[in-house]
C-alpha cells in the first residue's frame, strides 16, 4: 500500500513509519519539525537522544534495506501538502501532523491560535487534497479520547443513539473538550464528518487514550531508530512523566486528589491499531470512530503502580499531590466503550509492573539527560472562579495560580 | 452600556449599531470590509446603494445627534482586536465579524480556509481578549440554526438531556453542519463553550435562522443609513433572493423539490433578539444558546408566498426547480424549539403577503441595480456520489454538476 504519514518525525509518527515500511508498504513521511522547534523554545527535549530525520531514514535503510521517502513542510501550507498528495498518490494517509499538547495550547493566545491554526487548517487542507487527488484514499486521523471530556454517561465510539420526545436518531456523541487543543480535535472531527457525508470521503478517526512506552519492535533494532520520549510539563504524558520522576528521585506529581480517570495504551498498541485501521478501511462516505485505548486508570492508580515497580528496582518513590493546573473534575464517572478495535483483532499489551520496570530500565539508561526544570507544571489553565450552569462540571479544588481575571 | 459590534458594517451589524446608538448606548463598530471585498471579487454587490462606513457614521450623527465610534481592522488580527477591546472596555460584544456565506466556503480550498481561519481564529482571539481585559463582558455571538443540520429528532436550544444506559446528562446538542461555513460556526460554539466552562466567561450564542427584510426603524430615517441587501448566489438568502427574482421577471430558483425546511426571521426581529440578549446577560460561566427564528417554512412555501404577493402587485411570477447545488435532504423532519427569546419578550413580526409586498416595493425602487449574472447558482457543494453510513441522510436527487472526483 502507498502510505503517507503526516507528522512522521514524531513520537508516534516515526515508529508508525518504521512499522509500515517493515511490513513492505511504500512509506512517505512529511514533517515540518514543529515539535522539535517547540521543545527548543521551551528549552526542553526528548529523554532519548533522537537522530535527525535524514539520519533516521539512512539508518533504517542500513538496518532493513528499505526506503522511506520524506518531505519537509507543514500541513498548514496547503499548496505544499497538495503537491505531496498529488505526487505520492497515497491509498492511506495517517495524520499525526498536529500540535498535540493540551497545556501548550493554554499558555497564551499565541499558543492557542498556533494550535488551532495548525490543526484545523492543516486537516482542512488535507481533506481538500484528498478530495481533489485521491478521493478513494483512506484518511486515518488521530483524534483523542479528550474530545469527549468526562460526561456523566458512558462514552460511545463516535456515535450515540438518542431517543428524544418519541423520535430517534444516531448522532455524533456530544463533546466536552477540556483544553483548546482538545477543542481543535473536536473541530477536526466535525470537518472530517462533513467531508465524509458531503464529499463521500472515507475516514477512520482514532480517538486515542494516553500513550505510554518507549520502544517498538522496529525502534529497538538500532539506537539511531529510537523515537522521542517526552516527560516535560507540555509534551510528557502521565505515565511517561511518572517513570522519569521515579528514576531521578523526584516525587510523582499527582494533580489534586488524582482521581482523574482516562484510557491508556501502550505505544506498541498504537501501532497495532493504526495497522488494523489501515488494513480494514472505512467505506466511502463513512467516518468511522474508534476509541483507541486498552485500559482505564486513575492518575493515583498509575502513581501507585510506578511506586511499586520502583521499589522492586530499589527506588523509593514518593507520591505528592500538587495543585491541579487543569480545570477538571478530580472524581468523576468514566466509562468509555472500546470494543471496535478488539473486534478487528487488537491484542492488547496490558500495563503491569513488569512493563513499568522495563520502562524504568530504559529511562535509567538516559537519566543523565533529564532536564529538571521541565518536571513541574507552570501553565495554569484557568485564572478565575467558575460560575453558572456548568460550574459543577469543572469545579477545581484549588486556588488559581495565575493572576485572577475578575 | 458600552457596546462593541464586530462586523458593524454588514447587513445586520450596521442596523444593530444604529439600534443600540438610538437607545442611548455607547457604540463602537469594527469592520475590515471583507464582505465588500468578497463582493468585489465576485463582481456582485448590494441591491441597495450603501454608503461607506465613515459616511454612514456622519449621516447618523446628522440624523440623530449621536456618535458611533469606528475602527477599521479584522478580528483575525489578534493584536488589533486586543487593543480595541482594551481601549473600549465593552460591557457587551456583539460578534457578527465573520464570513457568513455557506456557498462561499464551498467554492475552493482557499475559500474554505479563509472562512474557517477568519471565523475560528477571529472568535478565538476575541475570547482571549475578553478573558484578558473584560472578563465580565457579555459575548453575544451570532451562530446559525444551520449548525444543527436536519436531525431526525427535535432540535433543542443548545443542550439536550440524554438518558443512556441508565445514566443521564445534559450535553451540547450534536451537530450536523451542512457546509464548511456551518462547520466553522460549530467550531466557534465549541470554543465559546470551553471558555465559559473553563475561564468563567459569559456568552449568549444566537443560533439564528435565515434573515429576510430590508429596513429597520433606524435605516428608514435617511437613505444614507440603508443597510446592504444581497440577492446573489453567495450572500443572498432564500426569501430575499426570491423577492428580487420576482421583481426582475426571473423564475424563482427553487432547489430540487423545495421541501428544505428552515427557521426564518425578519431583520427587525434580529435586532429585537440581540437587544433582549444584551439587556438580559448570561451568568458568568454560562454559555446560553437561543434558537433565534420566529417561523419555519419550506423553500416551496416561501416561493408560493412570493408568487402570490407578486400577483397582487401585478407580476406574474414563475417558480422553477433547479438542480440542487447543496448536499441536503429535500424532504425531512424539522422541528426546532425556539421559546427562550419569546420568554424574554420577543414580539415577532410574522411573515405574510403584506410584508412580502412591502419588500417587493422596496426592491422595485432599486431594481435597475440588479446584476443578472449573480442570480443563478454556480457553486456545487459536492462532486461525487455518496455512500456508506450517512448516505441516506444526504442523498441528493440530482446528478453532480461539477467534475466527478471518483
Interface residues (C-beta under 8 A of the other chain):
Chain A: X78 X82 X109 X110 X112 X113 X116 X117 X120 X121 X124 X125 X128 X129 X131 X132 X135 X136 X151 X152 X153 X154 X160 X162 X163 X164 X165 X167 X168 X169 X171 X172 X173 X174 X175 X176 X177 X178 X179 X180 X183 X186 X187 X190 X191 X193 X194 X196 X197 X198 X199 X200 X202 X282 X283 X284 X285 X286 X287 X288 X327 X333 X381 X382 X383 X384 X385 X386 X387 X388 X389 X390 X391 X393 X394 X405 X406
Chain B: X78 X82 X108 X109 X110 X112 X113 X116 X117 X120 X121 X124 X125 X128 X129 X131 X132 X135 X136 X151 X152 X153 X154 X160 X162 X163 X164 X165 X167 X168 X169 X171 X172 X173 X174 X175 X176 X177 X178 X179 X180 X183 X186 X187 X190 X191 X193 X194 X196 X197 X198 X199 X200 X202 X282 X283 X284 X285 X286 X287 X288 X327 X333 X381 X382 X383 X384 X385 X386 X387 X388 X389 X390 X391 X393 X394 X405 X406
